[in-house]
Amino acid sequence: MKVVILAAVLTNYIVVCQAFVQHARLSTVKVANKISSLRMGFDVDLTGKVAFVAGVSDASGYGWAMCRNLAAAGATVTVGTWPPVLKLFQRGLSQGYGEDQKLPDGSDMKIAKVYPLDATFDNAEDTVDVKANNKRYAGLDGFSISEVAEQVKADYGKIDILVHSLANGPEVTKPLLQTSRAGYLAASSASAYSLVSLVQKFGPIMNEGGAVVSMTYIASEIVIPGYGGGMSSAKAQLESDTRVLAFEAGRKYGIRVNTISAGPLKSRAATAIGGAGTAKTFIEYAIDYLKANSPLPQDLISDDVGKAALFLCSPLSRAVTGHTLYVDNGAHAMGWAVDSASLQGVDIPK
Ligand SMILES: NC(=O)c1ccc[n+]([C@@H]2O[C@H](COP(=O)([O-])OP(=O)(O)OC[C@H]3O[C@@H](n4cnc5c(N)ncnc54)[C@H](O)[C@@H]3O)[C@@H](O)[C@H]2O)c1
């Protein structure tokens, strides 16, 4: 009798052990599958997503780099171009931008459509004067923000990504102390309110889970001599608006709103800041300063921003909103200019 009971207990024990081993094996397979699917999840695939990038007119700026990275991830990329430079850009596109247009697979990036856009106008009625009196707008129609949003809606239905990569300050070369009210308000209108208006008009045609990204500059927080005309003020507004829009548009449309605080790049717009009679232009000084004083003393390239924007526009940043992301080789973290003559003799790591 005892032997029978012992045999039964042993059999049960073996069955339990086998079940345990089987379970452990299955769990290992499940974990392995989970890890490999997570790894696959790191590949950003924006196939089927539509992006509208406002502020692209050549291949030298940050807007172009963001287009290229979004396109490389599979997104359909459309752009909004300021009417005064529209023909120039169309000519550039028809001639091609060579290496600057190449995607990692060797193909040329395609811009699906170029919409004329002047981000200082919200509605059709605001454009009556400029159409009548400015020959750089001759023959153009539908370039206010709400009209462009309507055209994009007619062409694509809804979009997923909205990029604001534009700025304009007519008195940028003047110190704030000499900036006129008109110059200050123009900088704010073109460089900050334009983001508010874009989110207002495009929010209703954005899919839930969509993302808005804009471009800012550290002069919003600390003093950068030469970045004048109220542009520093406009960038401070842009960053504050990013936080408020993140809340409002997050609740209303389920979209995210972030901004990238980028280091200096010799784009067309940055070159226009000028140099006030000095040997180098403002942007050349800014680039040299960045390299000499940043934690990472390396060249900053437009692709660095393009890739950061790709992250902010992709599901990888699903829970990131209202954020100012520095893409500046770490310059924002520095309190001292380590190449300053006053620091001679201090042991600074090269
Ligand atoms: N280049 C830099 O060093 C730097 C650094 C930090 C932030 N940024 C920001 O990056 C963004 C892109 O600038 P970028 O330097 O790459 O130069 P860019 O010349 O490539 O882009 C500026 C664009 O703004 C467009 N624009 C100007 N006024 C407009 C209007 N009223 N409506 C529509 N478009 C208008 C211009 O046509 C141009 O395409 C800007 O917001 C800029 O302030 C630039």
The ligand as an SDF file (V2000), in Angstrom:
LIG
                    3D

 44 48  0  0  0  0  0  0  0  0999 V2000
   20.3840   78.5140  -38.1340 N   0  0  0  0  0  0  0  0  0  0  0  0
   20.5410   78.5790  -36.8270 C   0  0  0  0  0  0  0  0  0  0  0  0
   21.6380   78.8090  -36.3240 O   0  0  0  0  0  0  0  0  0  0  0  0
   19.3430   78.3580  -35.9310 C   0  0  0  0  0  0  0  0  0  0  0  0
   19.5600   78.0890  -34.5650 C   0  0  0  0  0  0  0  0  0  0  0  0
   18.4620   77.8670  -33.7450 C   0  0  0  0  0  0  0  0  0  0  0  0
   17.1770   77.9320  -34.2550 C   0  0  0  0  0  0  0  0  0  0  0  0
   17.0050   78.2070  -35.5930 N   0  0  0  0  0  0  0  0  0  0  0  0
   15.6420   78.2660  -36.0970 C   0  0  0  0  0  0  0  0  0  0  0  0
   15.4410   77.2890  -37.0900 O   0  0  0  0  0  0  0  0  0  0  0  0
   14.3480   77.6880  -37.8990 C   0  0  0  0  0  0  0  0  0  0  0  0
   14.7420   77.5200  -39.3540 C   0  0  0  0  0  0  0  0  0  0  0  0
   15.7530   78.4620  -39.6700 O   0  0  0  0  0  0  0  0  0  0  0  0
   17.0850   78.1150  -40.4610 P   0  0  0  0  0  0  0  0  0  0  0  0
   18.1930   78.7920  -39.7420 O   0  0  0  0  0  0  0  0  0  0  0  0
   17.1730   76.6840  -40.7190 O   0  0  0  0  0  0  0  0  0  0  0  0
   16.9370   78.9450  -41.7980 O   0  0  0  0  0  0  0  0  0  0  0  0
   16.1130   78.7630  -43.1370 P   0  0  0  0  0  0  0  0  0  0  0  0
   16.4460   79.9400  -43.9610 O   0  0  0  0  0  0  0  0  0  0  0  0
   16.3250   77.4140  -43.7250 O   0  0  0  0  0  0  0  0  0  0  0  0
   14.6030   78.7810  -42.6340 O   0  0  0  0  0  0  0  0  0  0  0  0
   13.8620   79.9340  -42.3630 C   0  0  0  0  0  0  0  0  0  0  0  0
   12.6610   79.8770  -43.2720 C   0  0  0  0  0  0  0  0  0  0  0  0
   11.6780   80.8030  -42.8440 O   0  0  0  0  0  0  0  0  0  0  0  0
   11.0100   81.2140  -44.0050 C   0  0  0  0  0  0  0  0  0  0  0  0
   10.1660   82.3750  -43.7070 N   0  0  0  0  0  0  0  0  0  0  0  0
   10.5440   83.6120  -43.3060 C   0  0  0  0  0  0  0  0  0  0  0  0
    9.4560   84.3720  -43.1230 N   0  0  0  0  0  0  0  0  0  0  0  0
    8.3740   83.5980  -43.3930 C   0  0  0  0  0  0  0  0  0  0  0  0
    6.9710   83.8230  -43.4020 C   0  0  0  0  0  0  0  0  0  0  0  0
    6.4540   84.9990  -43.0760 N   0  0  0  0  0  0  0  0  0  0  0  0
    6.1580   82.8020  -43.7530 N   0  0  0  0  0  0  0  0  0  0  0  0
    6.6690   81.6020  -44.0990 C   0  0  0  0  0  0  0  0  0  0  0  0
    7.9760   81.3310  -44.1070 N   0  0  0  0  0  0  0  0  0  0  0  0
    8.8220   82.3300  -43.7610 C   0  0  0  0  0  0  0  0  0  0  0  0
   12.1480   81.4830  -44.9790 C   0  0  0  0  0  0  0  0  0  0  0  0
   11.7210   81.5710  -46.3000 O   0  0  0  0  0  0  0  0  0  0  0  0
   13.0040   80.2480  -44.7080 C   0  0  0  0  0  0  0  0  0  0  0  0
   12.6170   79.1930  -45.5830 O   0  0  0  0  0  0  0  0  0  0  0  0
   14.0000   79.0990  -37.5000 C   0  0  0  0  0  0  0  0  0  0  0  0
   12.9400   79.0940  -36.5740 O   0  0  0  0  0  0  0  0  0  0  0  0
   15.2740   79.5540  -36.7960 C   0  0  0  0  0  0  0  0  0  0  0  0
   15.0620   80.6110  -35.8740 O   0  0  0  0  0  0  0  0  0  0  0  0
   18.0580   78.3980  -36.4240 C   0  0  0  0  0  0  0  0  0  0  0  0
  1  2  1  0
  2  3  2  0
  2  4  1  0
  4  5  1  0
  4 44  2  0
  5  6  2  0
  6  7  1  0
  7  8  2  0
  8  9  1  0
  8 44  1  0
  9 10  1  0
  9 42  1  0
 10 11  1  0
 11 12  1  0
 11 40  1  0
 12 13  1  0
 13 14  1  0
 14 15  2  0
 14 16  1  0
 14 17  1  0
 17 18  1  0
 18 19  2  0
 18 20  1  0
 18 21  1  0
 21 22  1  0
 22 23  1  0
 23 24  1  0
 23 38  1  0
 24 25  1  0
 25 26  1  0
 25 36  1  0
 26 27  1  0
 26 35  1  0
 27 28  2  0
 28 29  1  0
 29 30  1  0
 29 35  2  0
 30 31  1  0
 30 32  2  0
 32 33  1  0
 33 34  2  0
 34 35  1  0
 36 37  1  0
 36 38  1  0
 38 39  1  0
 40 41  1  0
 40 42  1  0
 42 43  1  0
M  CHG  2   8   1  16  -1
M  END
$$$$
